[in-house]
Amino acid sequence: MTTVTVYQDGDGKYRGFSCEGHSGYADAGEDIVCASVSALVITTVNSIERFTGDGHSAADEDQAVIRLRLDAGYSHDTDLLIRSMLLGLSEIQKSYGSYLQILFEEV
């Protein structure tokens, strides 16, 4: 199962997210759930890097873990990009819920 954990502070502001694990929907190279989640997460990280000036740190520790940490005071654009990613992930979860888990954690 793929788990996306979204980190929020006490005010509900995003502090980052992590995406871990393989969905197990199908064999590597054939797994549409893993490919969809990866495309959304990686595009979000790349978009924050390319289209905003917001401070962050991103790590692709191996092929199954991506982490993003946001600096305080990020822009509306970064907020919108994360909300867009979460919209896409929640739509995937509606159809493939046993392969994707989205968690929210207060930090």
N, CA, C and O atoms as a printed pandas DataFrame, in Angstrom:
     atom_number atom_name residue_name chain_id  residue_number  x_coord  y_coord  z_coord
0              1         N          MET        A               1    0.845   -1.175    0.000
1              2        CA          MET        A               1    0.000    0.000    0.000
2              3         C          MET        A               1    0.891    1.239    0.000
3              4         O          MET        A               1    1.940    1.266    0.643
4              5         N          THR        A               2    0.458    2.255   -0.727
5              6        CA          THR        A               2    1.126    3.550   -0.711
6              7         C          THR        A               2    0.464    4.403    0.359
7              8         O          THR        A               2   -0.762    4.468    0.444
8              9         N          THR        A               3    1.281    5.053    1.172
9             10        CA          THR        A               3    0.774    5.940    2.213
10            11         C          THR        A               3    1.310    7.344    1.979
11            12         O          THR        A               3    2.520    7.555    1.893
12            13         N          VAL        A               4    0.401    8.294    1.877
13            14        CA          VAL        A               4    0.770    9.705    1.807
14            15         C          VAL        A               4    0.380   10.319    3.144
15            16         O          VAL        A               4   -0.786   10.296    3.537
16            17         N          THR        A               5    1.378   10.869    3.838
17            18        CA          THR        A               5    1.133   11.536    5.111
18            19         C          THR        A               5    1.330   13.027    4.903
19            20         O          THR        A               5    2.394   13.469    4.469
20            21         N          VAL        A               6    0.304   13.791    5.215
21            22        CA          VAL        A               6    0.339   15.243    5.063
22            23         C          VAL        A               6    0.533   15.838    6.453
23            24         O          VAL        A               6   -0.234   15.558    7.374
24            25         N          TYR        A               7    1.557   16.653    6.589
25            26        CA          TYR        A               7    1.882   17.270    7.866
26            27         C          TYR        A               7    1.303   18.679    7.916
27            28         O          TYR        A               7    1.530   19.486    7.013
28            29         N          GLN        A               8    0.546   18.972    8.988
29            30        CA          GLN        A               8   -0.065   20.276    9.169
30            31         C          GLN        A               8    0.230   20.773   10.582
31            32         O          GLN        A               8    0.382   19.987   11.517
32            33         N          ASP        A               9    0.309   22.108   10.714
33            34        CA          ASP        A               9    0.488   22.660   12.045
34            35         C          ASP        A               9   -0.870   22.822   12.722
35            36         O          ASP        A               9   -1.890   22.444   12.145
36            37         N          GLY        A              10   -0.902   23.368   13.915
37            38        CA          GLY        A              10   -2.136   23.515   14.678
38            39         C          GLY        A              10   -3.158   24.425   14.026
39            40         O          GLY        A              10   -4.344   24.364   14.349
40            41         N          ASP        A              11   -2.699   25.282   13.097
41            42        CA          ASP        A              11   -3.606   26.180   12.378
42            43         C          ASP        A              11   -4.081   25.581   11.055
43            44         O          ASP        A              11   -4.805   26.235   10.304
44            45         N          GLY        A              12   -3.681   24.344   10.765
45            46        CA          GLY        A              12   -4.089   23.700    9.524
46            47         C          GLY        A              12   -3.206   24.034    8.333
47            48         O          GLY        A              12   -3.511   23.623    7.213
48            49         N          LYS        A              13   -2.118   24.770    8.545
49            50        CA          LYS        A              13   -1.189   25.102    7.455
50            51         C          LYS        A              13   -0.338   23.880    7.144
51            52         O          LYS        A              13    0.103   23.163    8.042
52            53         N          TYR        A              14   -0.118   23.662    5.859
53            54        CA          TYR        A              14    0.707   22.536    5.448
54            55         C          TYR        A              14    2.158   22.776    5.832
55            56         O          TYR        A              14    2.673   23.882    5.669
56            57         N          ARG        A              15    2.815   21.746    6.340
57            58        CA          ARG        A              15    4.233   21.812    6.687
58            59         C          ARG        A              15    5.025   20.874    5.801
59            60         O          ARG        A              15    6.256   20.896    5.820
60            61         N          GLY        A              16    4.333   20.041    5.017
61            62        CA          GLY        A              16    4.999   19.124    4.114
62            63         C          GLY        A              16    4.221   17.840    3.969
63            64         O          GLY        A              16    3.084   17.729    4.425
64            65         N          PHE        A              17    4.847   16.872    3.328
65            66        CA          PHE        A              17    4.215   15.568    3.151
66            67         C          PHE        A              17    5.280   14.525    2.862
67            68         O          PHE        A              17    6.409   14.844    2.488
68            69         N          SER        A              18    4.893   13.274    3.044
69            70        CA          SER        A              18    5.736   12.153    2.633
70            71         C          SER        A              18    4.865   11.165    1.878
71            72         O          SER        A              18    3.665   11.051    2.129
72            73         N          CYS        A              19    5.480   10.465    0.965
73            74        CA          CYS        A              19    4.801    9.438    0.171
74            75         C          CYS        A              19    5.701    8.211    0.220
75            76         O          CYS        A              19    6.860    8.259   -0.191
76            77         N          GLU        A              20    5.148    7.104    0.731
77            78        CA          GLU        A              20    5.963    5.914    0.953
78            79         C          GLU        A              20    5.262    4.652    0.477
79            80         O          GLU        A              20    4.040    4.529    0.566
80            81         N          GLY        A              21    6.045    3.733   -0.021
81            82        CA          GLY        A              21    5.557    2.401   -0.339
82            83         C          GLY        A              21    5.021    2.251   -1.748
83            84         O          GLY        A              21    4.718    3.228   -2.433
84            85         N          HIS        A              22    4.915    1.021   -2.149
85            86        CA          HIS        A              22    4.342    0.676   -3.451
86            87         C          HIS        A              22    2.912    0.185   -3.226
87            88         O          HIS        A              22    2.633   -0.502   -2.243
88            89         N          SER        A              23    2.036    0.531   -4.116
89            90        CA          SER        A              23    0.621    0.226   -3.922
90            91         C          SER        A              23    0.332   -1.271   -3.926
91            92         O          SER        A              23   -0.532   -1.734   -3.181
92            93         N          GLY        A              24    1.034   -2.021   -4.742
93            94        CA          GLY        A              24    0.772   -3.447   -4.839
94            95         C          GLY        A              24   -0.420   -3.781   -5.720
95            96         O          GLY        A              24   -0.907   -4.912   -5.705
96            97         N          TYR        A              25   -0.890   -2.814   -6.481
97            98        CA          TYR        A              25   -2.033   -3.043   -7.365
98            99         C          TYR        A              25   -1.677   -4.006   -8.499
99           100         O          TYR        A              25   -2.484   -4.848   -8.893
100          101         N          ALA        A              26   -0.450   -3.864   -9.015
101          102        CA          ALA        A              26    0.005   -4.718  -10.120
102          103         C          ALA        A              26    1.527   -4.797  -10.062
103          104         O          ALA        A              26    2.158   -4.146   -9.229
104          105         N          ASP        A              27    2.108   -5.594  -10.947
105          106        CA          ASP        A              27    3.556   -5.716  -11.023
106          107         C          ASP        A              27    4.184   -4.381  -11.404
107          108         O          ASP        A              27    3.548   -3.533  -12.030
108          109         N          ALA        A              28    5.437   -4.213  -11.016
109          110        CA          ALA        A              28    6.183   -3.003  -11.371
110          111         C          ALA        A              28    6.117   -2.790  -12.885
111          112         O          ALA        A              28    6.266   -3.731  -13.665
112          113         N          GLY        A              29    5.894   -1.558  -13.275
113          114        CA          GLY        A              29    5.770   -1.228  -14.690
114          115         C          GLY        A              29    4.356   -1.352  -15.215
115          116         O          GLY        A              29    4.064   -0.891  -16.318
116          117         N          GLU        A              30    3.474   -1.966  -14.446
117          118        CA          GLU        A              30    2.083   -2.158  -14.835
118          119         C          GLU        A              30    1.125   -1.556  -13.804
119          120         O          GLU        A              30   -0.093   -1.604  -13.979
120          121         N          ASP        A              31    1.672   -0.999  -12.748
121          122        CA          ASP        A              31    0.874   -0.543  -11.603
122          123         C          ASP        A              31    0.364    0.876  -11.843
123          124         O          ASP        A              31    1.098    1.848  -11.666
124          125         N          ILE        A              32   -0.895    0.983  -12.246
125          126        CA          ILE        A              32   -1.468    2.294  -12.564
126          127         C          ILE        A              32   -1.686    3.153  -11.322
127          128         O          ILE        A              32   -1.665    4.381  -11.411
128          129         N          VAL        A              33   -1.892    2.538  -10.187
129          130        CA          VAL        A              33   -2.071    3.311   -8.954
130          131         C          VAL        A              33   -0.739    3.950   -8.562
131          132         O          VAL        A              33   -0.680    5.145   -8.272
132          133         N          CYS        A              34    0.315    3.161   -8.552
133          134        CA          CYS        A              34    1.637    3.679   -8.205
134          135         C          CYS        A              34    2.062    4.774   -9.198
135          136         O          CYS        A              34    2.599    5.805   -8.793
136          137         N          ALA        A              35    1.826    4.552  -10.460
137          138        CA          ALA        A              35    2.203    5.537  -11.477
138          139         C          ALA        A              35    1.427    6.834  -11.307
139          140         O          ALA        A              35    1.992    7.919  -11.440
140          141         N          SER        A              36    0.147    6.729  -11.015
141          142        CA          SER        A              36   -0.684    7.924  -10.838
142          143         C          SER        A              36   -0.265    8.730   -9.618
143          144         O          SER        A              36   -0.127    9.951   -9.688
144          145         N          VAL        A              37   -0.064    8.046   -8.511
145          146        CA          VAL        A              37    0.355    8.714   -7.274
146          147         C          VAL        A              37    1.726    9.353   -7.481
147          148         O          VAL        A              37    1.936   10.507   -7.109
148          149         N          SER        A              38    2.646    8.618   -8.065
149          150        CA          SER        A              38    3.989    9.151   -8.308
150          151         C          SER        A              38    3.946   10.390   -9.192
151          152         O          SER        A              38    4.636   11.372   -8.917
152          153         N          ALA        A              39    3.151   10.354  -10.240
153          154        CA          ALA        A              39    3.051   11.507  -11.143
154          155         C          ALA        A              39    2.542   12.734  -10.409
155          156         O          ALA        A              39    3.078   13.828  -10.589
156          157         N          LEU        A              40    1.520   12.573   -9.587
157          158        CA          LEU        A              40    0.981   13.712   -8.834
158          159         C          LEU        A              40    1.992   14.263   -7.833
159          160         O          LEU        A              40    2.194   15.475   -7.755
160          161         N          VAL        A              41    2.619   13.390   -7.077
161          162        CA          VAL        A              41    3.546   13.811   -6.025
162          163         C          VAL        A              41    4.792   14.462   -6.629
163          164         O          VAL        A              41    5.205   15.534   -6.187
164          165         N          ILE        A              42    5.379   13.832   -7.615
165          166        CA          ILE        A              42    6.600   14.369   -8.223
166          167         C          ILE        A              42    6.313   15.678   -8.957
167          168         O          ILE        A              42    7.126   16.601   -8.903
168          169         N          THR        A              43    5.181   15.773   -9.637
169          170        CA          THR        A              43    4.818   17.020  -10.304
170          171         C          THR        A              43    4.613   18.142   -9.296
171          172         O          THR        A              43    4.977   19.287   -9.562
172          173         N          THR        A              44    4.037   17.825   -8.144
173          174        CA          THR        A              44    3.857   18.839   -7.105
174          175         C          THR        A              44    5.200   19.343   -6.602
175          176         O          THR        A              44    5.402   20.554   -6.502
176          177         N          VAL        A              45    6.116   18.447   -6.285
177          178        CA          VAL        A              45    7.444   18.844   -5.811
178          179         C          VAL        A              45    8.150   19.679   -6.885
179          180         O          VAL        A              45    8.694   20.741   -6.581
180          181         N          ASN        A              46    8.146   19.212   -8.129
181          182        CA          ASN        A              46    8.811   19.934   -9.213
182          183         C          ASN        A              46    8.172   21.295   -9.460
183          184         O          ASN        A              46    8.879   22.260   -9.750
184          185         N          SER        A              47    6.859   21.389   -9.351
185          186        CA          SER        A              47    6.162   22.653   -9.561
186          187         C          SER        A              47    6.485   23.664   -8.467
187          188         O          SER        A              47    6.673   24.847   -8.748
188          189         N          ILE        A              48    6.551   23.204   -7.229
189          190        CA          ILE        A              48    6.936   24.103   -6.136
190          191         C          ILE        A              48    8.348   24.626   -6.378
191          192         O          ILE        A              48    8.615   25.811   -6.180
192          193         N          GLU        A              49    9.253   23.746   -6.805
193          194        CA          GLU        A              49   10.629   24.154   -7.079
194          195         C          GLU        A              49   10.718   25.132   -8.242
195          196         O          GLU        A              49   11.464   26.109   -8.171
196          197         N          ARG        A              50    9.975   24.884   -9.302
197          198        CA          ARG        A              50   10.108   25.677  -10.523
198          199         C          ARG        A              50    9.270   26.952  -10.528
199          200         O          ARG        A              50    9.716   27.980  -11.038
200          201         N          PHE        A              51    8.056   26.900   -9.964
201          202        CA          PHE        A              51    7.118   28.005  -10.136
202          203         C          PHE        A              51    6.937   28.895   -8.917
203          204         O          PHE        A              51    6.251   29.914   -8.999
204          205         N          THR        A              52    7.538   28.532   -7.789
205          206        CA          THR        A              52    7.426   29.390   -6.607
206          207         C          THR        A              52    8.830   29.685   -6.098
207          208         O          THR        A              52    9.780   28.981   -6.439
208          209         N          GLY        A              53    8.955   30.693   -5.308
209          210        CA          GLY        A              53   10.231   30.995   -4.673
210          211         C          GLY        A              53   10.258   30.513   -3.244
211          212         O          GLY        A              53   11.102   30.942   -2.456
212          213         N          ASP        A              54    9.355   29.636   -2.903
213          214        CA          ASP        A              54    9.198   29.204   -1.520
214          215         C          ASP        A              54   10.305   28.254   -1.097
215          216         O          ASP        A              54   10.741   27.387   -1.854
216          217         N          GLY        A              55   10.744   28.449    0.144
217          218        CA          GLY        A              55   11.765   27.586    0.706
218          219         C          GLY        A              55   11.197   26.235    1.092
219          220         O          GLY        A              55   10.102   26.141    1.646
220          221         N          HIS        A              56   11.945   25.205    0.798
221          222        CA          HIS        A              56   11.522   23.846    1.117
222          223         C          HIS        A              56   12.726   22.927    1.026
223          224         O          HIS        A              56   13.790   23.319    0.547
224          225         N          SER        A              57   12.549   21.720    1.485
225          226        CA          SER        A              57   13.550   20.681    1.264
226          227         C          SER        A              57   12.818   19.451    0.760
227          228         O          SER        A              57   11.762   19.077    1.271
228          229         N          ALA        A              58   13.392   18.845   -0.231
229          230        CA          ALA        A              58   12.785   17.650   -0.810
230          231         C          ALA        A              58   13.829   16.544   -0.830
231          232         O          ALA        A              58   15.015   16.799   -1.038
232          233         N          ALA        A              59   13.381   15.321   -0.614
233          234        CA          ALA        A              59   14.281   14.181   -0.632
234          235         C          ALA        A              59   13.594   13.006   -1.299
235          236         O          ALA        A              59   12.440   12.692   -1.006
236          237         N          ASP        A              60   14.307   12.376   -2.184
237          238        CA          ASP        A              60   13.874   11.118   -2.787
238          239         C          ASP        A              60   14.864   10.089   -2.267
239          240         O          ASP        A              60   15.880    9.798   -2.899
240          241         N          GLU        A              61   14.541    9.542   -1.092
241          242        CA          GLU        A              61   15.494    8.692   -0.387
242          243         C          GLU        A              61   15.778    7.383   -1.121
243          244         O          GLU        A              61   16.896    6.869   -1.067
244          245         N          ASP        A              62   14.813    6.869   -1.774
245          246        CA          ASP        A              62   14.987    5.714   -2.642
246          247         C          ASP        A              62   13.783    5.711   -3.569
247          248         O          ASP        A              62   13.057    6.702   -3.634
248          249         N          GLN        A              63   13.565    4.657   -4.262
249          250        CA          GLN        A              63   12.482    4.634   -5.236
250          251         C          GLN        A              63   11.098    4.577   -4.610
251          252         O          GLN        A              63   10.101    4.694   -5.322
252          253         N          ALA        A              64   11.013    4.400   -3.298
253          254        CA          ALA        A              64    9.695    4.236   -2.687
254          255         C          ALA        A              64    9.382    5.291   -1.635
255          256         O          ALA        A              64    8.373    5.171   -0.940
256          257         N          VAL        A              65   10.227    6.336   -1.491
257          258        CA          VAL        A              65    9.979    7.367   -0.485
258          259         C          VAL        A              65   10.281    8.743   -1.068
259          260         O          VAL        A              65   11.363    8.978   -1.607
260          261         N          ILE        A              66    9.319    9.641   -0.955
261          262        CA          ILE        A              66    9.510   11.044   -1.325
262          263         C          ILE        A              66    9.038   11.874   -0.144
263          264         O          ILE        A              66    7.956   11.635    0.393
264          265         N          ARG        A              67    9.847   12.850    0.264
265          266        CA          ARG        A              67    9.481   13.728    1.371
266          267         C          ARG        A              67    9.650   15.181    0.943
267          268         O          ARG        A              67   10.578   15.526    0.211
268          269         N          LEU        A              68    8.734   16.023    1.413
269          270        CA          LEU        A              68    8.827   17.459    1.177
270          271         C          LEU        A              68    8.538   18.164    2.491
271          272         O          LEU        A              68    7.546   17.865    3.156
272          273         N          ARG        A              69    9.391   19.088    2.863
273          274        CA          ARG        A              69    9.192   19.926    4.049
274          275         C          ARG        A              69    9.136   21.371    3.576
275          276         O          ARG        A              69    9.995   21.816    2.815
276          277         N          LEU        A              70    8.120   22.100    4.028
277          278        CA          LEU        A              70    7.949   23.492    3.633
278          279         C          LEU        A              70    8.451   24.428    4.721
279          280         O          LEU        A              70    8.242   24.182    5.909
280          281         N          ASP        A              71    9.117   25.503    4.308
281          282        CA          ASP        A              71    9.488   26.552    5.245
282          283         C          ASP        A              71    8.235   27.359    5.585
283          284         O          ASP        A              71    7.296   27.431    4.792
284          285         N          ALA        A              72    8.233   27.953    6.755
285          286        CA          ALA        A              72    7.099   28.793    7.168
286          287         C          ALA        A              72    6.947   29.966    6.202
287          288         O          ALA        A              72    7.925   30.436    5.621
288          289         N          GLY        A              73    5.714   30.430    6.039
289          290        CA          GLY        A              73    5.445   31.601    5.216
290          291         C          GLY        A              73    5.419   31.329    3.723
291          292         O          GLY        A              73    5.657   32.242    2.932
292          293         N          TYR        A              74    5.139   30.115    3.320
293          294        CA          TYR        A              74    5.078   29.813    1.893
294          295         C          TYR        A              74    3.887   30.531    1.249
295          296         O          TYR        A              74    2.981   31.006    1.933
296          297         N          SER        A              75    3.917   30.593   -0.073
297          298        CA          SER        A              75    2.956   31.388   -0.831
298          299         C          SER        A              75    1.625   30.674   -1.073
299          300         O          SER        A              75    1.482   29.472   -0.850
300          301         N          HIS        A              76    0.670   31.462   -1.535
301          302        CA          HIS        A              76   -0.630   30.931   -1.944
302          303         C          HIS        A              76   -0.440   29.900   -3.062
303          304         O          HIS        A              76   -1.170   28.911   -3.118
304          305         N          ASP        A              77    0.532   30.124   -3.949
305          306        CA          ASP        A              77    0.772   29.187   -5.052
306          307         C          ASP        A              77    1.155   27.799   -4.536
307          308         O          ASP        A              77    0.653   26.791   -5.033
308          309         N          THR        A              78    2.032   27.746   -3.554
309          310        CA          THR        A              78    2.422   26.462   -2.978
310          311         C          THR        A              78    1.234   25.800   -2.299
311          312         O          THR        A              78    1.027   24.593   -2.433
312          313         N          ASP        A              79    0.455   26.590   -1.572
313          314        CA          ASP        A              79   -0.750   26.059   -0.935
314          315         C          ASP        A              79   -1.680   25.452   -1.978
315          316         O          ASP        A              79   -2.205   24.355   -1.787
316          317         N          LEU        A              80   -1.879   26.159   -3.067
317          318        CA          LEU        A              80   -2.752   25.680   -4.143
318          319         C          LEU        A              80   -2.205   24.407   -4.786
319          320         O          LEU        A              80   -2.968   23.491   -5.091
320          321         N          LEU        A              81   -0.903   24.344   -4.992
321          322        CA          LEU        A              81   -0.309   23.138   -5.575
322          323         C          LEU        A              81   -0.514   21.916   -4.671
323          324         O          LEU        A              81   -0.811   20.825   -5.158
324          325         N          ILE        A              82   -0.358   22.099   -3.384
325          326        CA          ILE        A              82   -0.567   20.977   -2.459
326          327         C          ILE        A              82   -2.037   20.584   -2.429
327          328         O          ILE        A              82   -2.357   19.395   -2.419
328          329         N          ARG        A              83   -2.930   21.558   -2.414
329          330        CA          ARG        A              83   -4.368   21.247   -2.443
330          331         C          ARG        A              83   -4.747   20.504   -3.727
331          332         O          ARG        A              83   -5.567   19.586   -3.699
332          333         N          SER        A              84   -4.157   20.898   -4.833
333          334        CA          SER        A              84   -4.410   20.220   -6.105
334          335         C          SER        A              84   -3.927   18.778   -6.061
335          336         O          SER        A              84   -4.619   17.874   -6.529
336          337         N          MET        A              85   -2.731   18.559   -5.496
337          338        CA          MET        A              85   -2.221   17.204   -5.354
338          339         C          MET        A              85   -3.172   16.358   -4.500
339          340         O          MET        A              85   -3.479   15.215   -4.838
340          341         N          LEU        A              86   -3.633   16.943   -3.387
341          342        CA          LEU        A              86   -4.538   16.210   -2.499
342          343         C          LEU        A              86   -5.872   15.908   -3.165
343          344         O          LEU        A              86   -6.462   14.857   -2.914
344          345         N          LEU        A              87   -6.353   16.807   -4.004
345          346        CA          LEU        A              87   -7.578   16.540   -4.764
346          347         C          LEU        A              87   -7.385   15.327   -5.667
347          348         O          LEU        A              87   -8.226   14.428   -5.694
348          349         N          GLY        A              88   -6.281   15.304   -6.403
349          350        CA          GLY        A              88   -5.995   14.168   -7.276
350          351         C          GLY        A              88   -5.832   12.877   -6.505
351          352         O          GLY        A              88   -6.356   11.839   -6.911
352          353         N          LEU        A              89   -5.110   12.929   -5.395
353          354        CA          LEU        A              89   -4.919   11.725   -4.582
354          355         C          LEU        A              89   -6.231   11.221   -4.001
355          356         O          LEU        A              89   -6.464   10.014   -3.949
356          357         N          SER        A              90   -7.091   12.139   -3.564
357          358        CA          SER        A              90   -8.373   11.695   -2.993
358          359         C          SER        A              90   -9.255   11.052   -4.053
359          360         O          SER        A              90  -10.023   10.141   -3.743
360          361         N          GLU        A              91   -9.159   11.507   -5.290
361          362        CA          GLU        A              91   -9.922   10.874   -6.374
362          363         C          GLU        A              91   -9.392    9.467   -6.657
363          364         O          GLU        A              91  -10.173    8.548   -6.906
364          365         N          ILE        A              92   -8.080    9.297   -6.619
365          366        CA          ILE        A              92   -7.500    7.954   -6.776
366          367         C          ILE        A              92   -7.945    7.067   -5.624
367          368         O          ILE        A              92   -8.290    5.903   -5.828
368          369         N          GLN        A              93   -7.936    7.613   -4.419
369          370        CA          GLN        A              93   -8.328    6.839   -3.239
370          371         C          GLN        A              93   -9.779    6.377   -3.330
371          372         O          GLN        A              93  -10.100    5.287   -2.857
372          373         N          LYS        A              94  -10.654    7.168   -3.919
373          374        CA          LYS        A              94  -12.059    6.769   -4.068
374          375         C          LYS        A              94  -12.195    5.487   -4.887
375          376         O          LYS        A              94  -13.048    4.647   -4.601
376          377         N          SER        A              95  -11.359    5.345   -5.895
377          378        CA          SER        A              95  -11.449    4.164   -6.764
378          379         C          SER        A              95  -10.550    3.020   -6.336
379          380         O          SER        A              95  -10.850    1.855   -6.602
380          381         N          TYR        A              96   -9.446    3.348   -5.673
381          382        CA          TYR        A              96   -8.446    2.333   -5.338
382          383         C          TYR        A              96   -8.044    2.438   -3.867
383          384         O          TYR        A              96   -6.861    2.374   -3.535
384          385         N          GLY        A              97   -9.023    2.597   -3.001
385          386        CA          GLY        A              97   -8.783    2.853   -1.585
386          387         C          GLY        A              97   -7.974    1.810   -0.859
387          388         O          GLY        A              97   -7.296    2.131    0.117
388          389         N          SER        A              98   -8.022    0.577   -1.300
389          390        CA          SER        A              98   -7.251   -0.456   -0.611
390          391         C          SER        A              98   -5.774   -0.423   -1.004
391          392         O          SER        A              98   -4.975   -1.191   -0.467
392          393         N          TYR        A              99   -5.404    0.457   -1.934
393          394        CA          TYR        A              99   -4.017    0.568   -2.391
394          395         C          TYR        A              99   -3.374    1.904   -2.034
395          396         O          TYR        A              99   -2.163    2.072   -2.176
396          397         N          LEU        A             100   -4.194    2.864   -1.565
397          398        CA          LEU        A             100   -3.699    4.196   -1.240
398          399         C          LEU        A             100   -4.341    4.689    0.047
399          400         O          LEU        A             100   -5.562    4.668    0.198
400          401         N          GLN        A             101   -3.497    5.130    0.968
401          402        CA          GLN        A             101   -3.972    5.673    2.244
402          403         C          GLN        A             101   -3.442    7.097    2.349
403          404         O          GLN        A             101   -2.258    7.343    2.121
404          405         N          ILE        A             102   -4.330    8.041    2.699
405          406        CA          ILE        A             102   -3.940    9.425    2.921
406          407         C          ILE        A             102   -4.177    9.740    4.392
407          408         O          ILE        A             102   -5.296    9.631    4.893
408          409         N          LEU        A             103   -3.110   10.130    5.072
409          410        CA          LEU        A             103   -3.179   10.453    6.491
410          411         C          LEU        A             103   -2.841   11.925    6.696
411          412         O          LEU        A             103   -2.078   12.507    5.925
412          413         N          PHE        A             104   -3.409   12.521    7.736
413          414        CA          PHE        A             104   -3.081   13.892    8.113
414          415         C          PHE        A             104   -2.524   13.844    9.529
415          416         O          PHE        A             104   -3.122   13.255   10.429
416          417         N          GLU        A             105   -1.366   14.476    9.707
417          418        CA          GLU        A             105   -0.692   14.435   11.005
418          419         C          GLU        A             105   -0.347   15.860   11.438
419          420         O          GLU        A             105    0.213   16.633   10.661
420          421         N          GLU        A             106   -0.683   16.199   12.676
421          422        CA          GLU        A             106   -0.333   17.518   13.193
422          423         C          GLU        A             106    1.099   17.502   13.703
423          424         O          GLU        A             106    1.507   16.599   14.433
424          425         N          VAL        A             107    1.853   18.521   13.304
425          426        CA          VAL        A             107    3.253   18.640   13.735
426          427         C          VAL        A             107    3.478   19.960   14.443
427          428         O          VAL        A             107    4.594   20.244   14.879
